[in-house]
Amino acid sequence: MAALPPFFAPGTKTGSQETIEVKVVFVWDSVGSGTVSAFSNFQVGFEGQISSVFYKGAFNLSLALSDQNPASTSGPAAITINGQSDNNARYQTNGNQLTVNATLGGKSETITFHAGDGGTYVNLGGAISQSVWLKPQ
């Protein structure tokens, strides 16, 4: 079903504070924090900051399921990550995972979301490959 809540940690809501962790070798390391700026069945926004050895700066994300159809398993989406947008992205659900295929900054990216271990895993694959875990505080 294509509504966002099943793919995000329980308790995720507009205004919730989240710790940002990244996987370094075998360990998840806390590298920043942020706030959920919007959260509904079809839209999520997150604004945060990361300070790590490999990256210092913003981690801002917004995602909208454009069809707003909770019965859909795939459809159109709009996504923005750190100012790079694709309003013609596509989403697909598969079990407990939501996958968004987008072109950001002229490069193909696959972004997956799934809830687990009390947080939300966000995996970026493509030109940028990184896994982050948003953990409600």
N, C-alpha and C positions, 0 to 999 in steps of 0.2 A: 504494500500500500504506500502511496506517495504522499504522506504527511511527515513532516520532519521529526516530531517528538520520539518515535521509536529509534531513531538513529543517533540521538544525543542522550547524554547522561540524565538519569532521573534527577529532578530538581533544577535542571537548566531552565532559566526564565529571564526575561528582560530585567536587567539590573544586577544579575548575579555576578559575583566576583569569581574569577577562575585563575588558577596557577597554570602556567605554560611549562610543560616539561618536554624535553627532546631525548631521544635515545642515543646514548653515546656508548658504543660497543654493546655491552649487555645490560646497561643500567639506564634508567630514566632519571635525568638530571633536571632540577628546577632551574629555568633560565629567564623567567619573567612572569608577568601577570597581565590580566586585562579584565574587561567587563563585557558581558553580553548586552549589546545595545538594542537588540530586537530579537524576539523569539515568538513565533506563532506556528500554526500548522504548515504554513507555506513560505515562511521567511525567517532567516536568522542573520544576525549581524554580530560581529565580535571586533573589539578594538583593544589592542594590547601592545606591549613592548617586550622585546627580547634583548637580552644582553648575554652573549655567549662568545666563545672563542671564534666560532665560524660566522656569526652574524650579530650585529647590533643595530637595532632599529625597530620599526613598526611591524606588527603582525596584525593586519586588518583584513577582515573577511566579511563578505556579504553574499548570501545565496538566496535566490527566490525560485520556487517551483512555479513557473509561469502559467501552467494549465490549472493550477489550484484544484486538482481533482484527486481526492483521497483514494479513489479506486484505481488510479493509474499505476502501472509499474514502470512506465517510462514516459518521457515527454520533454518539452522545452524547459530551459532554465536560464537564469541570468546569474552570473557569478563575477565577483570582483575580489582580487587578492592584492593587497598593497598597491591599489591604484590601477592595476591591469584588469580590464573588464572584457567579458564576452557575453553579450545579450542574446546570442544565438547558441548557447551551450545546450547540451542534452544530458538528461539524467536517466538513470536506470536503477531499479532496486533488485537486489538478489539476496534473499534471506534477511540477515540483520545488517546488510551493508547498502549504503546509497553511494552510487558512483556518478560523478559528473565529468563529462568529457568536454573540454573547452580549449579555445585558442587564446592564450594570454601572452601579450607582447610578441605576437607573431609565431608563437611556438605551441605545439600541441601539449596539453597537460591532462592528466587524469587525477582527479581528486576524489578520495573515498572518505566516507564518514561512517563510523559505527560506535555504538556505546559499548563500554566494557570496563571492568575493574573500577567502577565508580566514576568514570570520566568519559570523555569523548575523544576517540582517536581520529585524527585528520592526517591522511597520508597523501602526499603530493608525489606524483611520478611523471616523468617526462624530462623536459629541459632542466627542471628543478626537482630533485628528489629529496624529500625530507618527511619524517614522521614527527608529529607533535601530539601531545596528549593534553587536553584541556581538562583540568581537574577542579571541580567546584570547591571553593574554600569553605 
